[in-house]
Amino acid sequence: MEQLYAHAGASKLSRDQLGTILPPEPTETFKPISHAELIHNVLDGLSFRHINVVRDEYAVSDDGMKLFGVLDLETTFDEARFSLGIRNANDKSMRLALTVGFRVFVCDNMAFYGDFTPVLAKHSKHFNLQDALAVGIDRIQRNFEPMRRQVDSWRGLQLTDDAAKLVIYRAFIEADLEAPKHLARLVHEHYFEPKYPEFSPRTFWSLSNAFTSAFKELDPVPQFRATAKLGAFLASTGSTNCVALAKAS
């Protein structure tokens, strides 16, 4: 799941349009990074490692200082796809950052979330963009396999109906997950009456997607908060006795 929201004054632009936005002049302590140069180097780094981009989307603040982007990567398995989130600011409001995962959320209100964040760098005068991205993209590639293994384990974790209902109950009734309670029924519907065949198996992975599908009904800020908490909640739930018993059954 990837989301790019531009609702706090930013406008969506194409990759080519990024080249029309010039960065401010550097100072003794601050080194602006051209948005177009950043994206060019990210794409080059991915291409060098044979990671292709199948879709990309960008938004820039009205003053041109901030960039937000999401790139869907060709690396995929069993209908699950990695996405890469990017943000950059030439007004000292935030660091350059990259995040990657199956759940990526980028918003122009500074909300920024992924399963793994390999780059978080200040725009200092000694900052080297190529070196930082080379290290960051290498870390991304090395973490593909651990993220795949997690999803594979969730796909293999079969749930009884009672076990799935118990997870939903814990999330919303016992408030173990920071998310609006009214979504409980929607999560239930997405899990027990899935719209897509790939989520028909009664597995922990299907339940995870039921949560993220329900979160899409929320406004950007509460959606970000719920998404950011979901991974830890599911990880803790996946190790509980009720789910372990469900797997055994």
N, C-alpha and C positions, 0 to 999 in steps of 0.2 A: 504494500500500500504506500503510495506516495501522494503528498499534497503540497501544492504551492498556493498560498493565499496572498493576494494583494488587496487589502481592504483598508490600509492605514495611510493611503496617499500615494502608494507606488503604482506604477503603470507597467503592464506586461509589454516586453519588447522581444523582437526576434534576435537570434544570435548575430546577424549582420548589423542590426541597429545598434548593438553595443559598441561598435567601432566608432560611432559618432559622438560618444561621450568621452571627453578628455578629462583626465585626473588633474587635481590642483598641483601646483608646484611643490616639490619636496622642501622640507626644512632641515635643520641640523639634526633634529631628533625624530622626525616622522617621514616615512617613505610611502607615499600613495602608490596604489597598484591599479593600473588600468584594468577595468572590468573585462575588456576585450582580450587583453594580454593574459589575464588570469584564466579565462575560459579556454583560450588557445592552448595554453600550457597544460591545463587539465586534460583536454582532449588529446594532445600529443602524448602525454604520459600514459593515458589509458590505451591509446592505439599502439604504443610501443610494447605494451604488455598484452596485446591482442584482446583487449576489452573494448568492444564496440558500444556506441551509444545508439539506442533505437529511438529515443525521443528526448528532447530537452525543452525546458521552459524557463523563462527569466522574467524578473520584474526589477525595476529600478525606481528609486525614490524620485520625487519631483525635482529635487535639486541635482540629481545625478550622482550623489555621493554614495549611496548604498545600493548594493546588488544582492539579489536573492535568486537562487536557481535550484532546479531539480532536474537530474538526468537519470533516465531509465537505462540500465545497462543490459547488454545482450546476455550476460552471464545469467543463466536460469536453469531450473530443473523442476519438472512436474508442476508447471504453471506458476511457480513462485519465482519472482524476479527481484534482483537487487536494485536499489535506487541510490543515487548519490545526491546529497544536499550540499549547497554552497552558499556562503554569505561573505560579503566583503564591504568594508566601509572606509571611505577616504576622508571622513570628518571626525575620526577618533572616537566614534560612538560604540564600536565593537571591533573585536578581533576578526581577522580572516579565519574562516573555519570550514572544514569539510566533515560531513557525517555520512555514514552509509548504513544500509540495512534493508530489511523487508518492510519496516515501518519507518518512513521518513516524512517529517513535517517541517516545512519552512514557511514562515510568515513574515510580512514586512513590519509587524509589531515587535519583532525580535525573537519570537518563539522559534525554537530551532531544536529538532530532535531526530535522532537516529539510533540504531542499535549499537553503533561503534563510531567514535569521533577521532580519526587519526591525525587531524591537523587543527591546531588552535594556536595562532601566531600573531604577535604584535607587529605593527608596521614600523619597526625600528629601522634606523639608518643602515644597520648592518644586515638586515633581513635579505635572504636570497630566495626568491620565489621558486626558481627551478629546483634548488636543493630541497626546500621544504616539501614541494609537491612530489618529488622523486621518493623521498622517505615515506610520505603519507600514502601514496598510491601503492608502494610496496607493502605497507602495513595493511591496506585494504585487501590486496590480493591474498596475503597470508591469512586473513581472517574470513575469507569466503568459506573455506572448508569447515571451520568451527561453527559458523552460522548455519551452514547446510546440515551439519550433524544435529544441531538443535532442532531444526525443522523436521528432519527425518525421524528423530525420536518422538516428536509430537505427532507426526503422521502415524507412527506405529503404536501410539498409545490409544487403544480402543477404550471407549467410555460406555458404561451402561447409561440408560436414560436418567436413572436416579443420581448417578455421579455427576453428570452434566448439570442437572438441576441444582445439585448441591453447590457446585462452583458458582453458578449464577446467583444463588441465594447468598453465598458468602460475599460476593462482590457487591451486591446492592442492599440486601436486607441487613446483613451484619456490617456493611460499610467498610469492608476490607479494601475496596478499590475506590479511589477518589473520582467518582463519576455520578452524574444525576441518576437518582433512583428510578425515574420513569423509563429509563432505557432497558430495564430488566425484561419487560415484555417483548421489546424489539429484539434483544439478544436471543431470547427464547425462540422467537419466530424465525430469525435468521438461521439458527442451529437446527431446529426441528422441521422447518419448511424452507430449506435452502433454495435460492434462485438459480444457483449454478451447479451443474452435475459434479464438479470436482470437490464440492464441499458436502456432498451427500453422505460419505462415510462418517460414522459416529466416532470421530477421533478428537484428540485434544487440539490438533491443528485446525480442524473445522470449527471447533468452539472458539479458538483464538480469532479466526476470521469473522465469526458471528459478532464478536465484540467490536472489532474494527469497522465492520459494516454498519453497526448501530451508531458508532461514534460519528459517522459522516453526517448524521442528522443535526449535530451540534454546530454552533457558531465556532469560528476559528480558535478563540482563546480557550473555551472549555474543552474543545476537541483536542487541542494541544496538551492540556493538563491531563485529560483522561488517557491519551495515547502514551504520554511520558510515564505514567504510572502502571500501564498495563503489563509491560514486560516483566517487571519485578513481581507483580501480583501473580501472573501465570507461572513464573518460575517457582515461586513459593508454593503455589497450589499444586503444581505438578509433582512435588515431593511429598505431599500429604498422604496419609493412609488411605483416604477415600478414593483418590485417583489411583494409587498403587493397587488397591484391591480391584478397582474397575479394570485395570490392565490384566490382572491375573484371571479375572472372570472371562 
